[in-house]
């Protein structure tokens, strides 16, 4: 947990430890990034307001830190009321966000949901490959490749793509998609799903202005096309 509020960090650590989670706390960005360079973590709780850096810059640094560190799920914890900060965080690669003040039970639910997705995919056989023309979705290595080139997605975005690919040709509502990847810990009015879909499209579409793989069904949700383009561009 990268958090400069010692009281909050202590509360979170005291609440999560009896639930079976080990929690390391860094009070600033520099020490947090140093911990990430030395240790392997399953999840990062990241405050957006840090004494030595903007949390959004820290999120960008984490996502640019290579395959091992760059794929660690990130939950932003923020007291900022501006929705744009949350959108920017999601676009930079955060998997979820939680506004301060929050209920410890909600934090626990979100942590469990993110870790559950990660654990399930780690346990999948390495040969579980979904292929749609030029697009390959490897659930074993958690890689997405287009024309044999790896495309970068966050943990949550990868899981969203897998859910849609497994239901190719079927229209899925935003609520259904969020429930698949977050379990019960989601807001029925949460529109962050659109930000994540936009990032997925940027990674896998030939032209995001005219998407052919993930199609919007106005007023309903999204559908992953069964028919994928075979030609290269």
Secondary structure, DSSP 8 states (H G I E B T S, - for coil): -B-S-HHHHHHHHHHHHTTT-----BSSHHHHHHHHHHS--SEEEEESB-SSSBHHHHHHHHHTS-HHHHTSEEEEEE----HHHHHHHHHHT--EEEESS--HHHHHHHHHHHHHHHHHHHTS-TT-EEEETTEEEETTTTEEEETTEEE---HHHHHHHHHHHHTTTSEEEHHHHHHHHHTT---TT--HHHHHHHHHHHHH-S-GGG-SSEEEETTTEEEE-SS---S--
